[in-house]
Amino acid sequence: MESQAGQGEWFCARAWAQLLGERGQQDRALEVLAPYVATGWWLAARAQAELLESWGRAQEAIALTRPHAQAGDRMALDFVGRLMARHDHGAQAFELLRPGVEDWFLATALVDVAEAAGRDADAAALLTAWIPVDHRCDSPWCCRSGLDADTALGLLAQIRERQGRTDDAIALLRTRRGTSVNGRDQLAELLARHGRIEELREYAASDGHGHAAQCLAEVLEERGNVEGAIAVYRQEDVASTRRYHDPVLLAGLLSRHGRGDEAIAVMCALVDSPGGAEDWVVDSLCTLYAEHGRAQEGLAHLDALKERRGGEEEWDFFRMRLPLLADCGLLDEAIEQARAHHEGDTWYAAWSLSDLLAEAGRTEEAVAVLEQHPTSNGSVLAQRLIDLGRIEDAIRVLQNRPNAEPATDPWDGTYSNKPPF
């Protein structure tokens, strides 16, 4: 690693510097990073700053990275603002981030920093200016050039909650077009934090995404009310978008509480329903079968699905058989079936086949399979070579990955404004 770090391999340099720091050789660690930092590259400066902070040298970290922030790099502004706020420079951090309030990313950092700086009132005033009185976004693409009204409302609600103005925070969130982001619902989690379960229950009943219902079920489970949590997911009248969401979460809940047979029954009903045999849903069911020692039944279910498809089984479904076969003590049979499958010689099948071969102690064969597709399987191949102790070969694979051929642009230059588009 030391050798590669000196030859321009950034990830090796970062790891080597980290290791040296852990050994108490801080000066040597900084020397390793120095050539990278000298180029003015932000990621190198950030890596060094993180080391300095971890060593208790936060002021040096701030001095190193602050010029990047002052130059306007938004990633640097976010990092430096938070770094300063963590080390008793909250007021300066707030002023550093303040001009970037029109950027949702920096506005989020500003709200977090405002707490440490004691500037919640100032942050609230800045955000309020970005919430137009007579406009609410009606699509995800509205107001995306800057800080959109929904994001500003969500950030302002965070401040109001910190100020103890919970009702105001809830009222703000209820005016948003939507409160669910990345699978979590801000309004639901606010209601949960403050024990307003009946309001959360009412909100969950009207939420088409299912994220509020998930939040409610999680709260009930944490309180020991498992039956109540189960009831949330068993509701009959839910939006179509929750058709897959609720049963999968219910199965996970049942499985966590030692009710594996019920969990499997829930997933079987979903998979066997019209249109329910989505690959990820079937994969979840097969995982449950394996976890509860029922691999043979899992294989039987896959056989039934295959029959429903007229005897055809594409790789996305076939690959689910392989761990079940292995659990049944049929590892060699799994390998042979994988080789014989009509997609068995593809790059994506090579991943699964190499895993089976490695599990069977046939690592050399696993390597040979992956070597047939070096463009797509470099990282997996390198790991297999490392398992064999062939470190230098693994390094060469990672350093000399062939570039994939560029895909042909399928667009022919024409378009239509009528379906199908």
Secondary structure, DSSP 8 states (H G I E B T S, - for coil): -HHHHTTT-HHHHHHHHHHHHHTT-HHHHHHHHHHHHTTT-HHHHHHHHHHHHHTT-HHHHHHHHHHHHHTT-HHHHHHHHHHHHHTT-HHHHHHHHGGGTTSHHHHHHHHHHHHHHT-HHHHHHHHHTTS-TT----STTTTTTS--HHHHHHHHHHHHHHTT-HHHHHHHHHTSS--EETTEEHHHHHHHHTT-HHHHHHHHHH-SSSHHHHHHHHHHHHTT-HHHHHHHHT-SS--GGGTTHHHHHHHHHHHHTT-HHHHHHHHHHHHHSTT---HHHHHHHHHHHHHTT-HHHHHHHHHHHHHHTTT---HHHHTTHHHHHHHTT-HHHHHHHHHHSTTTTSHHHHHHHHHHHHHTT-HHHHHHHHHT-TTT-HHHHHHHHHHTT-HHHHHHHHH-------------S---SSS--
